[in-house]
């Protein structure tokens, strides 16, 4: 009989493979809109690609915009900022600045790893705006 840990690992692998296939199909052929500026792969912590963020906003921005900070879906075991980039750019086209970031995923990283630096990251723009 398989151990619980092995069964969890198989489920996570299945989620990561199959959900990525669906996400890739959804995003096939999409590109960055011409009216959007993007700043990609900005480091916000010590964990390499797990601590990168992107920022999207309209070109020709002359005043501060309301900001959406996106915590990507995936049940804490799947996903990255790349899966939500086109969603974020659509919101940027509607006048928002969109911050899209990666975080450390489970089960490789135990709770609260996904939240630790994410909470720091989320609160930082607020402190800088004061």
N, C-alpha and C positions, 0 to 999 in steps of 0.2 A: 504494500500500500504506500502511495506517495505521501511524503510528509507535507504538512500544511504550507511550509515555506516554499517547497518546490511547486505546489499547486498555485500559490500566489504568483511566483515568478513566471509560470506559464501563462496565467491570465494577463499579467502586465505585458508580457511579450506580445500576446495576441492583440491586446488593445493598441499597443504602439504600432504594430504592423498594419492592422486593418483600419484603424482610424486615420493613419497617415495616408493610406491609399485613397480613402474617401476625401480627405482634405486636399490631396493633390489633384484629384479629379475636379473638385469644386473650383480650385484656383487656376486650373489649366488655361493658359492663354492670357491671364490677367497681367497687367503691367502698371507701373506707377503712373498715375494721371499727370498730364502736363502741367496742371495748375497746383501741384503739390511739391513741396520741398521736403526731403527726408534727410535725417541725420542718423546713420546706422552704426550699430555696434559700439556704442559708448559704454565703457566699463564703469560699473558702479560698485564693484566689490572684488574680493580676492579669488573668486572661484571660476575664472576663465569664462568660457561660453555660457555658463550658468548665471553669470552676472553681467550680461550685456543688455542694453536697451536701445530702442529706436525712438525717434521723435518725428512726427509728421505734422506739417501745418501748411496752410495756403501760402503761395508765393505772394509777395508784396504786402505782407502783414505790417501794419503801421501802429497797432496798439495791442495791448495784452488781450489774449483770447481766453475764454474758459477752457480749462484743461480736463481731459479725461485720462485717468490712469487705469490702464487695462491689466487685470490679472487674468491671464489666459485660462481657459477651461481645460479639462482633461483629468479631473478627479485627483489632482496632485501627482499623477503617475505618467501623464502624457502631455505633450504639447510644447510649443515654443512661441516666441514672438512672431516667427515666420508664418505660422498658421493663422494669425490674426492681422497680418499687415494690410491686406486689402480692405478688410472691415474697418480698420483704423483710418486708412486713407479716405474712405468714403465719409467717415465722420469729420475728418479734417476738411474735406470739401464743403462741409456744412458750417464751417466757421470755428471749429474746435482745434486746439492743439491736442494731439493724441500721443501719449507716452505708452510704449509697448515693451514689456520686458520679460526676460527669462528668469527663472528661479530654479533652485535645486529640486529635483523630482524624487519622490518615493518610488520604490522601497529602498533605493540606494542610499538615500538620505532620510533619516528618521525625523519625524515631527519634533520640533517646530522649524526644521532647517529651511523649508520653503518660505516661511514667514519672516525669519530673523532679519535678513538683509532687505527683504521686500518691504517690511514696515519702515525701516530706516529710509529706504528709497522713496516710499510714498510720502513720508513726512518732510523730506528735504526740500522739495519745491515750495511747500507751504512756508517753511522757515525762511527761505530765500526771498519770498515775496513780501515778507513783513518789513 
